[in-house]
């Protein structure tokens, strides 16, 4: 990776506005459920590209550091601007809980397909499988702080940061009720048999 000339890669893959425009529109037609705000941001980026201010021409300052398995994922998510991930249910739930916009890149058929809908219908992300289009769209998001803020707020509306606590408390209450009920029945049975 260190020896690859990324400027050459970018210039070769993004030769013209027509190339960018056709890639954008091809992908846009595949995403009927994309939120209106995200669509508007992409339209603005395409309009800028038409004027020669291509999103892809802006040099980025992104450092990718592979981490492997970590136990403090919430801390990394809080520090991030965008999450690019497959549609794992835990990952989507964690991202929503901390208000993190999500670009979903894949999903397991059947099992995770509904998670893509949660992101799209919630308005806090998009779904795209093409790596180049993912890069273009995420670059567009990162250059629109207002869009990121709206997506973050929408993610927080979908997220339930205290869901695990609430589930444990509910299980505890239900268990306690059943224990009380069983003790009460056992007491009644013992009283009736005497």
TAVENJO-V659938 format. One record per residue. N is the residue number from 1. BURIAL is 1 if it has 24 or more other ideal C-beta (glycine too) atoms within 12 Angstrom, else 0. D_FIRST is the distance of its C-alpha to the first C-alpha in Angstrom with 1 decimal. Layout:
n = [N;N]
burial = [BURIAL;BURIAL]
d_first = [D_FIRST;D_FIRST]
This chain:
n = [1;2;3;4;5;6;7;8;9;10;11;12;13;14;15;16;17;18;19;20;21;22;23;24;25;26;27;28;29;30;31;32;33;34;35;36;37;38;39;40;41;42;43;44;45;46;47;48;49;50;51;52;53;54;55;56;57;58;59;60;61;62;63;64;65;66;67;68;69;70;71;72;73;74;75;76;77;78;79;80;81;82;83;84;85;86;87;88;89;90;91;92;93;94;95;96;97;98;99;100;101;102;103;104;105;106;107;108;109;110;111;112;113;114;115;116;117;118;119;120;121;122;123;124;125;126;127;128;129;130;131;132;133;134;135;136;137;138;139;140;141;142;143;144;145;146;147;148;149;150;151;152;153;154;155;156;157;158;159;160;161;162;163;164;165;166;167;168;169;170;171;172;173;174;175;176;177;178;179;180;181;182;183;184;185;186;187;188;189;190;191;192;193;194]
burial = [0;0;0;0;0;0;0;0;0;1;0;0;0;1;0;0;1;0;0;1;1;0;1;1;0;0;1;1;0;0;1;0;0;1;1;0;1;1;1;0;1;1;0;0;1;1;0;1;1;0;0;0;0;1;1;1;1;0;0;0;0;0;0;0;0;0;0;0;0;0;0;0;1;0;0;0;1;0;0;1;1;1;1;1;1;1;1;1;0;0;1;1;1;1;1;1;1;1;1;1;1;1;1;1;1;0;1;0;0;0;0;1;0;0;1;1;0;1;1;1;0;1;1;1;1;1;1;1;0;0;0;1;1;1;1;1;1;1;1;1;1;1;1;1;0;0;1;1;0;1;1;1;0;1;1;0;0;1;1;0;0;0;0;0;0;0;0;0;0;0;0;0;0;0;0;0;0;0;0;0;0;0;0;0;0;0;0;0;0;0;0;0;0;0]
d_first = [0.0;3.8;5.5;5.4;8.7;9.1;12.8;13.3;12.0;14.3;17.1;17.2;17.3;19.8;22.2;25.3;27.2;28.6;25.3;24.6;28.2;28.3;25.3;26.8;30.2;29.2;27.6;30.5;33.0;31.5;31.8;35.6;35.4;33.0;34.7;36.5;34.8;31.2;32.6;34.1;30.9;29.1;32.2;32.0;28.3;29.4;32.3;30.3;28.0;31.3;32.2;29.0;27.5;24.6;22.8;19.5;20.4;20.5;17.6;16.4;16.1;14.3;12.6;11.5;12.6;13.1;16.7;18.1;21.9;23.6;27.3;27.2;25.6;28.3;27.3;23.7;25.2;27.7;25.0;22.9;23.7;22.7;21.9;19.9;21.1;23.1;26.9;27.8;31.2;30.6;27.4;29.2;32.3;30.5;28.7;32.1;33.8;31.8;31.8;28.1;27.3;25.5;23.4;24.2;21.8;23.8;27.0;28.9;31.8;35.0;33.9;31.5;32.6;35.0;32.4;30.8;34.4;34.7;31.7;32.9;36.6;35.9;34.2;31.4;28.5;27.6;26.4;23.9;22.0;20.1;16.5;16.9;20.4;19.4;17.1;20.0;22.6;20.9;20.3;24.0;25.1;23.3;25.2;28.5;29.6;32.9;31.4;29.3;32.5;34.5;31.9;31.9;35.7;35.9;33.6;35.9;38.9;37.4;36.3;38.7;37.4;40.5;40.7;40.3;43.1;45.3;44.8;45.7;48.7;49.9;49.7;51.6;54.3;54.7;54.9;57.5;59.5;59.7;60.7;63.4;64.6;64.8;66.6;69.0;69.7;70.2;72.7;74.5;74.7;76.0;78.6;79.8;80.2;82.3]
